[in-house]
C-alpha cells in the first residue's frame, strides 16, 4: 500500500515539473526552473522509495529509516543485484547535491 502511494506521489511530482517547465517560456521566471528541478528530484526519490517499500512488503528487504543516504545505498544494492544501470542512483545523488547547494535559494512565489 505504501509503495503505491509513493508511486502516485512520483507521478504527481513529475506532472508538476512538466507544468512548471511549460510555463517557463511564457513567464520567463527562473524560479520556475528551480521548482521544476526540485519536483524532478522529489519524483525520483519517491520512485526509489516505492521500489524499496515494495521490496519490504515482499519481505525481501528489512525495515529502513526515512533517510536519503540509507535509501540510496539500499537502492544501489538492489539495482546491482539485478544487473541494472547505476545511472538512476547517480542522477539522484547529483540532484540531491544540487538541491543541498542551492538550499539557500528557496524560491517563493508572491
OpenMM code with the backbone's topology and positions (N, CA, C; nanometers):
from openmm import Vec3, app, unit

residues = "UNK UNK UNK UNK UNK UNK UNK UNK UNK UNK UNK UNK UNK UNK UNK UNK UNK UNK UNK UNK UNK UNK UNK UNK UNK UNK UNK UNK UNK UNK UNK UNK UNK UNK UNK UNK UNK UNK UNK UNK UNK UNK UNK UNK UNK UNK UNK UNK UNK UNK UNK UNK UNK UNK UNK UNK UNK UNK UNK UNK UNK UNK UNK UNK UNK UNK UNK UNK UNK UNK UNK UNK UNK UNK UNK UNK UNK UNK UNK UNK UNK UNK UNK UNK UNK UNK UNK UNK UNK UNK UNK UNK UNK UNK UNK UNK UNK UNK UNK UNK UNK UNK UNK UNK UNK UNK UNK UNK UNK UNK".split()
positions = [
    Vec3(0.0814, -0.1191, 0.0000),
    Vec3(0.0000, 0.0000, 0.0000),
    Vec3(0.0860, 0.1259, 0.0000),
    Vec3(0.1859, 0.1274, 0.0850),
    Vec3(0.2737, 0.2435, 0.0911),
    Vec3(0.3470, 0.2644, -0.0406),
    Vec3(0.3865, 0.1543, -0.1040),
    Vec3(0.4594, 0.1630, -0.2306),
    Vec3(0.3725, 0.2297, -0.3370),
    Vec3(0.2450, 0.1934, -0.3419),
    Vec3(0.1544, 0.2528, -0.4404),
    Vec3(0.1398, 0.4027, -0.4185),
    Vec3(0.1306, 0.4439, -0.2927),
    Vec3(0.1199, 0.5863, -0.2617),
    Vec3(0.2455, 0.6614, -0.3048),
    Vec3(0.3602, 0.5981, -0.2858),
    Vec3(0.4851, 0.6614, -0.3252),
    Vec3(0.4943, 0.6741, -0.4772),
    Vec3(0.4483, 0.5710, -0.5502),
    Vec3(0.4459, 0.5794, -0.6967),
    Vec3(0.3517, 0.6908, -0.7430),
    Vec3(0.2369, 0.7035, -0.6770),
    Vec3(0.1428, 0.8101, -0.7119),
    Vec3(0.2046, 0.9470, -0.6868),
    Vec3(0.2743, 0.9603, -0.5740),
    Vec3(0.3410, 1.0871, -0.5428),
    Vec3(0.4430, 1.1194, -0.6509),
    Vec3(0.5146, 1.0185, -0.6969),
    Vec3(0.6141, 1.0375, -0.8020),
    Vec3(0.5488, 1.0931, -0.9287),
    Vec3(0.4377, 1.0352, -0.9669),
    Vec3(0.3667, 1.0834, -1.0855),
    Vec3(0.3193, 1.2266, -1.0701),
    Vec3(0.2694, 1.2598, -0.9525),
    Vec3(0.2239, 1.3967, -0.9269),
    Vec3(0.3401, 1.4965, -0.9378),
    Vec3(0.4551, 1.4574, -0.8832),
    Vec3(0.5706, 1.5463, -0.8864),
    Vec3(0.6207, 1.5647, -1.0298),
    Vec3(0.6164, 1.4590, -1.1097),
    Vec3(0.6578, 1.4711, -1.2498),
    Vec3(0.5614, 1.5596, -1.3285),
    Vec3(0.4326, 1.5427, -1.3038),
    Vec3(0.3347, 1.6301, -1.3708),
    Vec3(0.3566, 1.7758, -1.3308),
    Vec3(0.3885, 1.7978, -1.2041),
    Vec3(0.4164, 1.9323, -1.1559),
    Vec3(0.5380, 1.9905, -1.2285),
    Vec3(0.6435, 1.9113, -1.2423),
    Vec3(0.7647, 1.9582, -1.3103),
    Vec3(0.7355, 1.9923, -1.4565),
    Vec3(0.6591, 1.9072, -1.5234),
    Vec3(0.6252, 1.9327, -1.6637),
    Vec3(0.5441, 2.0615, -1.6753),
    Vec3(0.4498, 2.0816, -1.5860),
    Vec3(0.3689, 2.2036, -1.5874),
    Vec3(0.4569, 2.3273, -1.5686),
    Vec3(0.5462, 2.3221, -1.4691),
    Vec3(0.6334, 2.4368, -1.4431),
    Vec3(0.7238, 2.4659, -1.5621),
    Vec3(0.7770, 2.3619, -1.6221),
    Vec3(0.8626, 2.3825, -1.7391),
    Vec3(0.7834, 2.4369, -1.8572),
    Vec3(0.6583, 2.3988, -1.8671),
    Vec3(0.5724, 2.4519, -1.9731),
    Vec3(0.5412, 2.5989, -1.9539),
    Vec3(0.5409, 2.6450, -1.8303),
    Vec3(0.5126, 2.7854, -1.8014),
    Vec3(0.6354, 2.8748, -1.8207),
    Vec3(0.7534, 2.8156, -1.8185),
    Vec3(0.8766, 2.8962, -1.8250),
    Vec3(0.8857, 2.9831, -1.9507),
    Vec3(0.8598, 2.9300, -2.0712),
    Vec3(0.8715, 3.0170, -2.1897),
    Vec3(0.7749, 3.1350, -2.1877),
    Vec3(0.6638, 3.1181, -2.1201),
    Vec3(0.5642, 3.2252, -2.1138),
    Vec3(0.6032, 3.3301, -2.0114),
    Vec3(0.6404, 3.2856, -1.8916),
    Vec3(0.6664, 3.3772, -1.7804),
    Vec3(0.8120, 3.4215, -1.7697),
    Vec3(0.9034, 3.3434, -1.8238),
    Vec3(1.0470, 3.3745, -1.8171),
    Vec3(1.0943, 3.3996, -1.6740),
    Vec3(1.0451, 3.3187, -1.5823),
    Vec3(1.0801, 3.3311, -1.4403),
    Vec3(1.1717, 3.2156, -1.4022),
    Vec3(1.2955, 3.2473, -1.3647),
    Vec3(1.3938, 3.1421, -1.3350),
    Vec3(1.3565, 3.0617, -1.2107),
    Vec3(1.2743, 3.1166, -1.1246),
    Vec3(1.2308, 3.0415, -1.0064),
    Vec3(1.1528, 2.9173, -1.0464),
    Vec3(1.0889, 2.9219, -1.1627),
    Vec3(1.0160, 2.8053, -1.2118),
    Vec3(1.1109, 2.6889, -1.2386),
    Vec3(1.2304, 2.7201, -1.2896),
    Vec3(1.3279, 2.6144, -1.3182),
    Vec3(1.3749, 2.5476, -1.1895),
    Vec3(1.3987, 2.6280, -1.0861),
    Vec3(1.4421, 2.5725, -0.9572),
    Vec3(1.3323, 2.4839, -0.8982),
    Vec3(1.2093, 2.5277, -0.9077),
    Vec3(1.0976, 2.4475, -0.8559),
    Vec3(1.0787, 2.3201, -0.9375),
    Vec3(1.0966, 2.3294, -1.0685),
    Vec3(1.0845, 2.2114, -1.1536),
    Vec3(1.1945, 2.1104, -1.1209),
    Vec3(1.3156, 2.1591, -1.0988),
    Vec3(1.4265, 2.0699, -1.0632),
    Vec3(1.3978, 1.9992, -0.9309),
    Vec3(1.3450, 2.0728, -0.8341),
    Vec3(1.3107, 2.0112, -0.7057),
    Vec3(1.2008, 1.9057, -0.7247),
    Vec3(1.1046, 1.9331, -0.8098),
    Vec3(0.9980, 1.8358, -0.8360),
    Vec3(1.0533, 1.7096, -0.9022),
    Vec3(1.1483, 1.7260, -0.9933),
    Vec3(1.2098, 1.6096, -1.0583),
    Vec3(1.2843, 1.5268, -0.9550),
    Vec3(1.3590, 1.5925, -0.8667),
    Vec3(1.4308, 1.5194, -0.7626),
    Vec3(1.3335, 1.4456, -0.6714),
    Vec3(1.2285, 1.5137, -0.6273),
    Vec3(1.1309, 1.4510, -0.5382),
    Vec3(1.0610, 1.3334, -0.6062),
    Vec3(1.0378, 1.3442, -0.7374),
    Vec3(0.9775, 1.2326, -0.8115),
    Vec3(1.0721, 1.1128, -0.8128),
    Vec3(1.1993, 1.1373, -0.8391),
    Vec3(1.2967, 1.0281, -0.8387),
    Vec3(1.3115, 0.9651, -0.7020),
    Vec3(1.3117, 1.0482, -0.5990),
    Vec3(1.3210, 0.9982, -0.4618),
    Vec3(1.1979, 0.9133, -0.4286),
    Vec3(1.0813, 0.9585, -0.4713),
    Vec3(0.9580, 0.8832, -0.4452),
    Vec3(0.9583, 0.7497, -0.5199),
    Vec3(1.0116, 0.7471, -0.6418),
    Vec3(1.0202, 0.6209, -0.7164),
    Vec3(1.1137, 0.5237, -0.6463),
    Vec3(1.2281, 0.5742, -0.6030),
    Vec3(1.3235, 0.4902, -0.5318),
    Vec3(1.2599, 0.4354, -0.4038),
    Vec3(1.1921, 0.5209, -0.3304),
    Vec3(1.1256, 0.4791, -0.2066),
    Vec3(1.0191, 0.3748, -0.2351),
    Vec3(0.9435, 0.3931, -0.3425),
    Vec3(0.8385, 0.2977, -0.3777),
    Vec3(0.8966, 0.1598, -0.4061),
    Vec3(1.0071, 0.1555, -0.4763),
    Vec3(1.0716, 0.0269, -0.5051),
    Vec3(1.1158, -0.0397, -0.3762),
    Vec3(1.1792, 0.0382, -0.2884),
    Vec3(1.2262, -0.0192, -0.1621),
    Vec3(1.1103, -0.0637, -0.0739),
    Vec3(1.0026, 0.0138, -0.0720),
    Vec3(0.8855, -0.0254, 0.0066),
    Vec3(0.8228, -0.1534, -0.0477),
    Vec3(0.8197, -0.1656, -0.1796),
    Vec3(0.7653, -0.2873, -0.2399),
    Vec3(0.8495, -0.4086, -0.2013),
    Vec3(0.9805, -0.3919, -0.2026),
    Vec3(1.0692, -0.4998, -0.1616),
    Vec3(1.0470, -0.5347, -0.0147),
    Vec3(1.0222, -0.4324, 0.0670),
    Vec3(0.9942, -0.4568, 0.2085),
    Vec3(0.8622, -0.5318, 0.2251),
    Vec3(0.7601, -0.4940, 0.1482),
    Vec3(0.6312, -0.5620, 0.1541),
    Vec3(0.6442, -0.7090, 0.1154),
    Vec3(0.7340, -0.7380, 0.0229),
    Vec3(0.7572, -0.8755, -0.0215),
    Vec3(0.8555, -0.9490, 0.0690),
    Vec3(0.8952, -0.8816, 0.1758),
    Vec3(0.9862, -0.9381, 0.2763),
    Vec3(1.1240, -0.9719, 0.2193),
    Vec3(1.1651, -0.8950, 0.1173),
    Vec3(1.2979, -0.9136, 0.0598),
    Vec3(1.3962, -0.8095, 0.1116),
    Vec3(1.3451, -0.7181, 0.1934),
    Vec3(1.4288, -0.6108, 0.2460),
    Vec3(1.3824, -0.5787, 0.3874),
    Vec3(1.4771, -0.5503, 0.4767),
    Vec3(1.4376, -0.5158, 0.6132),
    Vec3(1.3804, -0.3739, 0.6195),
    Vec3(1.3275, -0.3401, 0.7344),
    Vec3(1.2786, -0.2047, 0.7580),
    Vec3(1.3969, -0.1091, 0.7445),
    Vec3(1.3731, 0.0050, 0.6809),
    Vec3(1.4814, 0.1010, 0.6618),
    Vec3(1.4355, 0.2386, 0.7082),
    Vec3(1.5304, 0.3221, 0.7527),
    Vec3(1.4934, 0.4557, 0.8004),
    Vec3(1.4587, 0.5489, 0.6838),
    Vec3(1.3871, 0.6535, 0.7145),
    Vec3(1.3489, 0.7534, 0.6142),
    Vec3(1.4648, 0.8527, 0.6001),
    Vec3(1.5778, 0.8023, 0.5516),
    Vec3(1.6993, 0.8806, 0.5361),
    Vec3(1.7471, 0.8624, 0.3926),
    Vec3(1.7690, 0.9714, 0.3217),
    Vec3(1.8049, 0.9630, 0.1801),
    Vec3(1.9301, 0.8799, 0.1573),
    Vec3(2.0334, 0.9019, 0.2372),
    Vec3(2.1603, 0.8316, 0.2178),
    Vec3(2.1428, 0.6802, 0.2320),
    Vec3(2.0697, 0.6379, 0.3330),
    Vec3(2.0467, 0.4949, 0.3550),
    Vec3(1.9647, 0.4367, 0.2399),
    Vec3(1.8584, 0.5074, 0.2019),
    Vec3(1.7743, 0.4594, 0.0929),
    Vec3(1.8540, 0.4488, -0.0374),
    Vec3(1.9415, 0.5452, -0.0623),
    Vec3(2.0208, 0.5430, -0.1846),
    Vec3(2.1142, 0.4220, -0.1867),
    Vec3(2.1774, 0.3931, -0.0752),
    Vec3(2.2652, 0.2753, -0.0682),
    Vec3(2.1862, 0.1458, -0.0876),
    Vec3(2.0702, 0.1363, -0.0245),
    Vec3(1.9862, 0.0173, -0.0428),
    Vec3(1.9426, 0.0032, -0.1881),
    Vec3(1.9091, 0.1157, -0.2498),
    Vec3(1.8668, 0.1132, -0.3898),
    Vec3(1.9824, 0.0709, -0.4806),
    Vec3(2.1025, 0.1231, -0.4539),
    Vec3(2.2193, 0.0833, -0.5337),
    Vec3(2.2417, -0.0671, -0.5246),
    Vec3(2.2318, -0.1212, -0.4037),
    Vec3(2.2495, -0.2657, -0.3852),
    Vec3(2.1396, -0.3441, -0.4568),
    Vec3(2.0174, -0.2962, -0.4477),
    Vec3(1.9047, -0.3609, -0.5150),
    Vec3(1.9282, -0.3640, -0.6662),
    Vec3(1.9707, -0.2505, -0.7222),
    Vec3(1.9945, -0.2428, -0.8665),
    Vec3(2.1122, -0.3304, -0.9085),
    Vec3(2.2164, -0.3342, -0.8277),
    Vec3(2.3340, -0.4153, -0.8607),
    Vec3(2.2989, -0.5638, -0.8636),
    Vec3(2.2146, -0.6085, -0.7721),
    Vec3(2.1746, -0.7499, -0.7690),
    Vec3(2.0985, -0.7888, -0.8952),
    Vec3(2.0345, -0.6925, -0.9570),
    Vec3(1.9547, -0.7195, -1.0763),
    Vec3(2.0255, -0.6767, -1.2045),
    Vec3(2.1536, -0.6441, -1.1929),
    Vec3(2.2349, -0.6002, -1.3069),
    Vec3(2.1727, -0.4810, -1.3798),
    Vec3(2.1162, -0.3886, -1.3033),
    Vec3(2.0570, -0.2681, -1.3603),
    Vec3(2.1592, -0.1549, -1.3574),
    Vec3(2.1394, -0.0592, -1.4431),
    Vec3(2.2306, 0.0548, -1.4512),
    Vec3(2.2284, 0.1350, -1.3211),
    Vec3(2.3425, 0.1894, -1.2875),
    Vec3(2.3545, 0.2735, -1.1689),
    Vec3(2.3260, 0.4205, -1.2017),
    Vec3(2.2867, 0.4491, -1.3247),
    Vec3(2.2651, 0.5884, -1.3659),
    Vec3(2.1547, 0.6565, -1.2859),
    Vec3(2.0511, 0.5826, -1.2503),
    Vec3(1.9419, 0.6425, -1.1740),
    Vec3(1.9917, 0.6889, -1.0366),
    Vec3(2.0675, 0.6041, -0.9702),
    Vec3(2.1188, 0.6414, -0.8375),
    Vec3(2.2205, 0.7545, -0.8494),
    Vec3(2.3009, 0.7550, -0.9559),
    Vec3(2.3955, 0.8649, -0.9771),
    Vec3(2.3201, 0.9967, -1.0002),
    Vec3(2.2127, 0.9893, -1.0782),
    Vec3(2.1317, 1.1086, -1.1042),
    Vec3(2.0705, 1.1616, -0.9748),
    Vec3(2.0170, 1.0709, -0.8930),
    Vec3(1.9586, 1.1142, -0.7655),
    Vec3(2.0637, 1.1784, -0.6757),
    Vec3(2.1835, 1.1214, -0.6733),
    Vec3(2.2917, 1.1777, -0.5921),
    Vec3(2.3265, 1.3187, -0.6404),
    Vec3(2.3403, 1.3372, -0.7718),
    Vec3(2.3721, 1.4688, -0.8271),
    Vec3(2.2607, 1.5697, -0.7991),
    Vec3(2.1364, 1.5260, -0.8131),
    Vec3(2.0245, 1.6161, -0.7850),
    Vec3(2.0203, 1.6540, -0.6370),
    Vec3(2.0457, 1.5580, -0.5491),
    Vec3(2.0469, 1.5857, -0.4051),
    Vec3(2.1565, 1.6862, -0.3729),
    Vec3(2.2756, 1.6676, -0.4324),
    Vec3(2.3851, 1.7620, -0.4104),
    Vec3(2.3483, 1.9016, -0.4602),
    Vec3(2.2845, 1.9079, -0.5765),
    Vec3(2.2433, 2.0374, -0.6307),
    Vec3(2.1392, 2.1038, -0.5412),
    Vec3(2.0449, 2.0244, -0.4895),
    Vec3(1.9423, 2.0798, -0.4012),
    Vec3(2.0047, 2.1288, -0.2708),
    Vec3(2.1048, 2.0576, -0.2217),
    Vec3(2.1720, 2.0985, -0.0983),
    Vec3(2.2490, 2.2283, -0.1192),
    Vec3(2.3168, 2.2398, -0.2330),
    Vec3(2.3946, 2.3600, -0.2620),
    Vec3(2.3063, 2.4826, -0.2798),
    Vec3(2.1881, 2.4630, -0.3323),
    Vec3(2.1002, 2.5771, -0.3587),
    Vec3(1.9923, 2.5928, -0.2528),
    Vec3(2.0086, 2.5247, -0.1393),
    Vec3(1.9078, 2.5337, -0.0333),
    Vec3(1.8882, 2.6783, 0.0130),
    Vec3(1.9949, 2.7566, 0.0090),
    Vec3(1.9840, 2.8973, 0.0498),
    Vec3(1.8892, 2.9730, -0.0442),
    Vec3(1.8841, 2.9278, -0.1707),
    Vec3(1.7938, 2.9885, -0.2677),
    Vec3(1.6659, 2.9066, -0.2680),
    Vec3(1.5705, 2.9499, -0.1925),
    Vec3(1.4420, 2.8812, -0.1860),
    Vec3(1.3384, 2.9676, -0.2561),
    Vec3(1.2953, 2.9292, -0.3751),
    Vec3(1.2021, 3.0145, -0.4498),
    Vec3(1.0690, 3.0307, -0.3779),
    Vec3(1.0231, 3.1535, -0.3751),
    Vec3(0.8915, 3.1824, -0.3191),
    Vec3(0.8129, 3.2588, -0.4222),
    Vec3(0.6895, 3.2233, -0.4377),
    Vec3(0.6039, 3.2918, -0.5322),
    Vec3(0.5102, 3.3833, -0.4553),
    Vec3(0.5091, 3.5058, -0.4957),
    Vec3(0.4279, 3.6053, -0.4256),
    Vec3(0.3066, 3.6408, -0.5065),
] * unit.nanometer
topology = app.Topology()
chain = topology.addChain("A")
for resn in residues:
    res = topology.addResidue(resn, chain)
    for name in ("N", "CA", "C"):
        topology.addAtom(name, app.Element.getBySymbol(name[0]), res)
